[in-house]
């Protein structure tokens, strides 16, 4: 099992969460919530209002999200879904655990130094330079007050 940190449309209550609970795509078990140890810019960009974590450590906010344990099949699905390695790149990042529900309770999270776990995160190092000038968010919600609702793939032209 691999650990994945999701911060955008794959979180509970967001437009693509359905993929995380579709066992035909593999297994994803919710473990808890956390935020990035480093600060990153989280922007909403493009005509489909897609959330992107720009891989510019030290800029932006500590990004909030959810931690999942996923099997190899789900990890493969997520790579494909996230357009990895072209649109997003999957890299290991340090995530500060805020709330833990995983088996073994908080013990596993505590076992990591100061409750910090390494998780795979989909971020991008390849983006138009003007994205750096967009507003930065610390948490993503498709129906947030930013008014930039995510456009589902099946609704795109």
ZAGUFI-530629 format. One record per residue (C-alpha): residue number from 1; residue in one letter; x, y, z. Coordinates in nm, 2 decimals. Layout:
BEGIN
<site i="NUM" aa="A" px="X" py="Y" pz="Z"/>
...
END
This chain:
BEGIN
<site i="1" aa="X" px="0.00" py="0.00" pz="0.00"/>
<site i="2" aa="X" px="0.11" py="0.35" pz="-0.08"/>
<site i="3" aa="X" px="0.02" py="0.67" pz="0.10"/>
<site i="4" aa="X" px="-0.14" py="0.95" pz="-0.10"/>
<site i="5" aa="X" px="-0.23" py="1.30" pz="0.00"/>
<site i="6" aa="X" px="-0.52" py="1.46" pz="-0.19"/>
<site i="7" aa="X" px="-0.60" py="1.83" pz="-0.17"/>
<site i="8" aa="X" px="-0.84" py="1.90" pz="-0.45"/>
<site i="9" aa="X" px="-1.13" py="1.74" pz="-0.63"/>
<site i="10" aa="X" px="-1.06" py="1.39" pz="-0.49"/>
<site i="11" aa="X" px="-1.14" py="1.49" pz="-0.13"/>
<site i="12" aa="X" px="-1.46" py="1.38" pz="0.05"/>
<site i="13" aa="X" px="-1.75" py="1.60" pz="-0.07"/>
<site i="14" aa="X" px="-1.57" py="1.72" pz="-0.38"/>
<site i="15" aa="X" px="-1.66" py="1.64" pz="-0.75"/>
<site i="16" aa="X" px="-1.42" py="1.35" pz="-0.81"/>
<site i="17" aa="X" px="-1.44" py="1.18" pz="-0.47"/>
<site i="18" aa="X" px="-1.65" py="0.91" pz="-0.64"/>
<site i="19" aa="X" px="-1.33" py="0.77" pz="-0.79"/>
<site i="20" aa="X" px="-1.17" py="0.72" pz="-0.45"/>
<site i="21" aa="X" px="-1.46" py="0.49" pz="-0.33"/>
<site i="22" aa="X" px="-1.50" py="0.31" pz="-0.67"/>
<site i="23" aa="X" px="-1.34" py="-0.03" pz="-0.58"/>
<site i="24" aa="X" px="-1.34" py="-0.12" pz="-0.95"/>
<site i="25" aa="X" px="-1.05" py="0.13" pz="-0.98"/>
<site i="26" aa="X" px="-0.87" py="-0.02" pz="-0.68"/>
<site i="27" aa="X" px="-0.87" py="0.03" pz="-0.30"/>
<site i="28" aa="X" px="-0.83" py="0.37" pz="-0.12"/>
<site i="29" aa="X" px="-0.87" py="0.38" pz="0.25"/>
<site i="30" aa="X" px="-0.92" py="0.71" pz="0.43"/>
<site i="31" aa="X" px="-0.65" py="0.75" pz="0.70"/>
<site i="32" aa="X" px="-0.68" py="1.10" pz="0.82"/>
<site i="33" aa="X" px="-0.63" py="1.47" pz="0.75"/>
<site i="34" aa="X" px="-0.32" py="1.68" pz="0.73"/>
<site i="35" aa="X" px="-0.14" py="1.96" pz="0.56"/>
<site i="36" aa="X" px="0.18" py="2.01" pz="0.38"/>
<site i="37" aa="X" px="0.48" py="2.08" pz="0.60"/>
<site i="38" aa="X" px="0.62" py="2.31" pz="0.34"/>
<site i="39" aa="X" px="0.42" py="2.60" pz="0.20"/>
<site i="40" aa="X" px="0.31" py="2.57" pz="-0.17"/>
<site i="41" aa="X" px="0.09" py="2.78" pz="-0.40"/>
<site i="42" aa="X" px="-0.25" py="2.62" pz="-0.45"/>
<site i="43" aa="X" px="-0.43" py="2.78" pz="-0.75"/>
<site i="44" aa="X" px="-0.74" py="2.73" pz="-0.95"/>
<site i="45" aa="X" px="-0.66" py="2.76" pz="-1.31"/>
<site i="46" aa="X" px="-0.77" py="2.70" pz="-1.67"/>
<site i="47" aa="X" px="-1.11" py="2.71" pz="-1.83"/>
<site i="48" aa="X" px="-1.22" py="2.40" pz="-1.62"/>
<site i="49" aa="X" px="-1.12" py="2.56" pz="-1.29"/>
<site i="50" aa="X" px="-0.88" py="2.28" pz="-1.19"/>
<site i="51" aa="X" px="-0.69" py="2.30" pz="-0.86"/>
<site i="52" aa="X" px="-0.32" py="2.28" pz="-0.90"/>
<site i="53" aa="X" px="-0.05" py="2.27" pz="-0.63"/>
<site i="54" aa="X" px="0.25" py="2.44" pz="-0.80"/>
<site i="55" aa="X" px="0.57" py="2.28" pz="-0.70"/>
<site i="56" aa="X" px="0.73" py="2.59" pz="-0.56"/>
<site i="57" aa="X" px="0.82" py="2.50" pz="-0.20"/>
<site i="58" aa="X" px="0.83" py="2.79" pz="0.04"/>
<site i="59" aa="X" px="0.57" py="3.00" pz="-0.14"/>
<site i="60" aa="X" px="0.20" py="3.01" pz="-0.06"/>
<site i="61" aa="X" px="0.03" py="2.82" pz="0.22"/>
<site i="62" aa="X" px="0.04" py="2.49" pz="0.41"/>
<site i="63" aa="X" px="-0.21" py="2.31" pz="0.19"/>
<site i="64" aa="X" px="-0.49" py="2.11" pz="0.37"/>
<site i="65" aa="X" px="-0.60" py="1.77" pz="0.25"/>
<site i="66" aa="X" px="-0.67" py="1.41" pz="0.32"/>
<site i="67" aa="X" px="-0.44" py="1.11" pz="0.36"/>
<site i="68" aa="X" px="-0.53" py="0.77" pz="0.20"/>
<site i="69" aa="X" px="-0.37" py="0.43" pz="0.18"/>
<site i="70" aa="X" px="-0.41" py="0.30" pz="-0.18"/>
<site i="71" aa="X" px="-0.32" py="-0.02" pz="-0.35"/>
<site i="72" aa="X" px="-0.12" py="-0.05" pz="-0.66"/>
<site i="73" aa="X" px="-0.43" py="-0.06" pz="-0.89"/>
<site i="74" aa="X" px="-0.56" py="0.27" pz="-0.74"/>
<site i="75" aa="X" px="-0.22" py="0.43" pz="-0.76"/>
<site i="76" aa="X" px="-0.21" py="0.34" pz="-1.13"/>
<site i="77" aa="X" px="-0.56" py="0.48" pz="-1.18"/>
<site i="78" aa="X" px="-0.46" py="0.80" pz="-1.00"/>
<site i="79" aa="X" px="-0.15" py="0.84" pz="-1.22"/>
<site i="80" aa="X" px="-0.37" py="0.81" pz="-1.52"/>
<site i="81" aa="X" px="-0.65" py="1.03" pz="-1.38"/>
<site i="82" aa="X" px="-0.40" py="1.30" pz="-1.29"/>
<site i="83" aa="X" px="-0.22" py="1.29" pz="-1.63"/>
<site i="84" aa="X" px="0.10" py="1.19" pz="-1.46"/>
<site i="85" aa="X" px="0.37" py="1.27" pz="-1.56"/>
<site i="86" aa="X" px="0.26" py="1.53" pz="-1.81"/>
<site i="87" aa="X" px="0.00" py="1.74" pz="-1.63"/>
<site i="88" aa="X" px="0.09" py="1.65" pz="-1.27"/>
<site i="89" aa="X" px="0.40" py="1.48" pz="-1.13"/>
<site i="90" aa="X" px="0.37" py="1.24" pz="-0.84"/>
<site i="91" aa="X" px="0.63" py="1.32" pz="-0.58"/>
<site i="92" aa="X" px="0.69" py="1.24" pz="-0.21"/>
<site i="93" aa="X" px="0.61" py="1.53" pz="0.02"/>
<site i="94" aa="X" px="0.61" py="1.57" pz="0.40"/>
<site i="95" aa="X" px="0.26" py="1.59" pz="0.54"/>
<site i="96" aa="X" px="0.18" py="1.70" pz="0.90"/>
<site i="97" aa="X" px="-0.09" py="1.48" pz="1.04"/>
<site i="98" aa="X" px="-0.37" py="1.68" pz="1.20"/>
<site i="99" aa="X" px="-0.63" py="1.41" pz="1.26"/>
<site i="100" aa="X" px="-0.58" py="1.03" pz="1.23"/>
<site i="101" aa="X" px="-0.83" py="0.75" pz="1.18"/>
<site i="102" aa="X" px="-0.61" py="0.49" pz="1.03"/>
<site i="103" aa="X" px="-0.57" py="0.14" pz="1.18"/>
<site i="104" aa="X" px="-0.32" py="0.15" pz="1.45"/>
<site i="105" aa="X" px="-0.48" py="0.48" pz="1.56"/>
<site i="106" aa="X" px="-0.26" py="0.78" pz="1.61"/>
<site i="107" aa="X" px="0.03" py="0.54" pz="1.69"/>
<site i="108" aa="X" px="0.14" py="0.52" pz="1.33"/>
<site i="109" aa="X" px="0.11" py="0.89" pz="1.28"/>
<site i="110" aa="X" px="0.30" py="0.95" pz="1.61"/>
<site i="111" aa="X" px="0.56" py="0.69" pz="1.51"/>
<site i="112" aa="X" px="0.66" py="0.94" pz="1.24"/>
<site i="113" aa="X" px="0.88" py="1.22" pz="1.36"/>
<site i="114" aa="X" px="0.64" py="1.48" pz="1.51"/>
<site i="115" aa="X" px="0.34" py="1.33" pz="1.33"/>
<site i="116" aa="X" px="0.50" py="1.39" pz="0.99"/>
<site i="117" aa="X" px="0.44" py="1.13" pz="0.72"/>
<site i="118" aa="X" px="0.58" py="1.10" pz="0.37"/>
<site i="119" aa="X" px="0.29" py="1.08" pz="0.11"/>
<site i="120" aa="X" px="0.27" py="1.09" pz="-0.26"/>
<site i="121" aa="X" px="0.12" py="1.42" pz="-0.38"/>
<site i="122" aa="X" px="0.02" py="1.52" pz="-0.73"/>
<site i="123" aa="X" px="0.16" py="1.87" pz="-0.80"/>
<site i="124" aa="X" px="0.30" py="2.03" pz="-1.11"/>
<site i="125" aa="X" px="0.63" py="2.19" pz="-1.19"/>
<site i="126" aa="X" px="0.52" py="2.26" pz="-1.55"/>
<site i="127" aa="X" px="0.27" py="2.55" pz="-1.57"/>
<site i="128" aa="X" px="0.22" py="2.88" pz="-1.74"/>
<site i="129" aa="X" px="0.42" py="3.15" pz="-1.56"/>
<site i="130" aa="X" px="0.10" py="3.37" pz="-1.51"/>
<site i="131" aa="X" px="-0.04" py="3.10" pz="-1.27"/>
<site i="132" aa="X" px="0.21" py="3.22" pz="-1.01"/>
<site i="133" aa="X" px="0.01" py="3.55" pz="-1.00"/>
<site i="134" aa="X" px="-0.32" py="3.38" pz="-0.93"/>
<site i="135" aa="X" px="-0.48" py="3.38" pz="-0.58"/>
<site i="136" aa="X" px="-0.33" py="3.12" pz="-0.35"/>
<site i="137" aa="X" px="-0.56" py="2.90" pz="-0.13"/>
<site i="138" aa="X" px="-0.48" py="2.69" pz="0.17"/>
<site i="139" aa="X" px="-0.77" py="2.46" pz="0.12"/>
<site i="140" aa="X" px="-0.97" py="2.36" pz="-0.18"/>
<site i="141" aa="X" px="-1.35" py="2.35" pz="-0.21"/>
<site i="142" aa="X" px="-1.51" py="2.34" pz="-0.56"/>
<site i="143" aa="X" px="-1.81" py="2.54" pz="-0.44"/>
<site i="144" aa="X" px="-1.60" py="2.78" pz="-0.23"/>
<site i="145" aa="X" px="-1.65" py="3.16" pz="-0.22"/>
<site i="146" aa="X" px="-1.40" py="3.20" pz="-0.51"/>
<site i="147" aa="X" px="-1.69" py="3.12" pz="-0.74"/>
<site i="148" aa="X" px="-1.47" py="2.89" pz="-0.96"/>
<site i="149" aa="X" px="-1.67" py="2.57" pz="-0.97"/>
<site i="150" aa="X" px="-1.48" py="2.27" pz="-1.11"/>
<site i="151" aa="X" px="-1.60" py="2.15" pz="-1.45"/>
<site i="152" aa="X" px="-1.63" py="1.76" pz="-1.46"/>
<site i="153" aa="X" px="-1.46" py="1.59" pz="-1.74"/>
<site i="154" aa="X" px="-1.79" py="1.45" pz="-1.87"/>
<site i="155" aa="X" px="-1.92" py="1.81" pz="-1.89"/>
<site i="156" aa="X" px="-1.62" py="1.95" pz="-2.09"/>
<site i="157" aa="X" px="-1.64" py="2.05" pz="-2.45"/>
END
